[in-house]
Amino acid sequence: MTRVRPLSLLALGAMALGCAITPAPLPRAPAEEASRFTFPTELPAEGLLHLDGNTAAAIQLALEDFRPRGLPIPADTRPDETCLYEQRSYDVTFAPGPEGVVLVQFTQNDAVCPPSPELSVEARSGKPLLDVTTYAVDIRTMRILSVGVHVRPRS
């Protein structure tokens, strides 16, 4: 009979835990393609945006909760709705909130993920409705305080 040492079990458990919490690798271009890209000396002024680290981290935290990378698409999802499970299908808007809170809002980008023709419409305007999801992220503790969803007519 083979005897398993406690240290071996501990190492095995640590390895299993490491595998469970390791995120999938980020997609990268092959080395040959990457070597052809030339960085500018300075970033272009036109279109330049600056986010402080706390705001960027708050957006990342909210996005990973809203649409985690590698989110499985339910088997019964219609082909025209699979884009609803992709991060790229949503526009992000953010604003400072009260007392160290950043508000992060996600809205479906209709150019990337067109709305289903079966959507409910607003009675007055006849326009399809849009779900807007807003996160309140406490940047002092880097945790999600609350998530709110409301519906408004599409523009």
Salt bridges, closest charged atoms under 4 A:
GLU32 OE2 - ARG36 NH1 3.36
ASP80 OD2 - ARG78 NH2 3.08
GLU81 OE2 - ARG78 NH2 3.42
GLU86 OE1 - ARG88 NE 2.69
ASP110 OD2 - ARG154 NE 2.90
GLU118 OE1 - ARG78 NH1 2.97
ASP138 OD1 - ARG140 NE 3.20
